[in-house]
Amino acid sequence: MFSHDWHHKPKEIARVEEGLSVFSISLLPPVYADDDLTLGFCVQFAVDETVDARFHSATVRFDFEGDDGKHLDVTHIFPHEQFGEETSVERTEVHGAAVKFSAGNEYAKVEADNQIEHCSAYTKKSSRRMMGSGEGTSTAMWSMKEDVGKAGRRGLETRYDMTVKLNTEHHATVRFKITTKAQLYSRLRNTTLKIEKWESLTRSDD
């Protein structure tokens, strides 16, 4: 359980490791305004470069309830959508079509097949992406994916920041369940790192 009396520094609330690779979540100091509570979360990824490790994708979910077990409404989340730096690949494709023609008369006839080709060049762009949802429910969730382009498959960003605004409905204590899953790829093996735990935050009167 956390009280909101710390200042300025995030508190790590969840962590999972695979070798030297780490997936962690920190909670920033909460902001209260009447019945509204704003929570900031910092999700961080660190990889073991000696085995070419990279996080391919991850999901982070927070389920909120009051101290009486009733769901609390998420009124706002940020971001809804976020893109990383673009990568681009230049591609050229050759398209062909077979054409059959004939010439002559009833006494002499010639048939031939011909191949018509044309080239097209284009640029394919892609980037890392984060998507968020949950407004109007008791659950805030984000999914993160690495750049799907071959040139950009360098894993997830090292840090993602996200914000949730709740209506606390006069509850002094807010409980939230953290459920996460992250896909870690490396030369040694591919594995899934998971976190599932409850945390609570109590508002102090001072």
C-alpha positions, 0 to 999 in steps of 0.5 A, a space after each residue: 500500500 502506498 500513501 501519496 506523501 512522497 514527492 517528485 520521484 516515481 516508485 517502482 511497483 512491478 518488475 520482472 527479469 529474464 537474464 539481464 533484460 528487465 520490464 518494470 512499471 513505476 507509479 508517479 506521485 498521484 494528483 488529487 482534485 476533489 473526487 478526481 485522481 490522476 495517476 501517472 505510470 512509467 513503463 520501462 524496458 531494458 535489454 541484454 544486448 549481448 544476446 541481441 535481446 529485444 522486446 517485440 510487444 507488450 500489453 499493460 492493463 490496470 483495473 481500478 476499484 474502491 476499498 469496497 470492491 466496486 469498480 471506479 470509472 476511468 474518465 480519461 487516459 493518455 495517450 490514445 495513440 503514439 508513434 515512434 520514429 519512422 523507418 522506410 524501405 525502398 522497394 521495386 516490383 516487376 509486374 508481368 502479363 502474358 499476351 497471346 496473339 494470332 495472325 494469318 488466314 485459313 491457310 497459314 496461321 501464326 500464334 505467339 505468346 508475348 510477355 509485357 513487363 512494367 516496374 513500380 517503385 514505392 517507399 514503405 514506411 512503418 514505426 513503433 506504435 502504442 495504442 490506449 483504451 478504457 475511457 468509460 470503463 474501470 480498465 485502462 489498457 495500452 498495447 505496444 508493438 515494435 516497428 513491423 518493418 524489417 529495417 525497424 525491428 529494433 524492439 520497443 522504446 526504452 520508456 513509455 509514459 501513460 496517464 489515467 484519470 479516475 473518479 474516486 467517488 469519495 474513496 480514500 483508498 484506490 486499489 488497482 490490479 496490474 496485468 502485463 505481458 511482454 514478448 522478449 526475443 533473443 538469440 537464446 530463446 523467445 519468452 513471455 514475461 508476465 506480471 499480475 499483482 494488486 496495489 493500493 493507494 491511500 489518500 492522506 488528510 494532510 
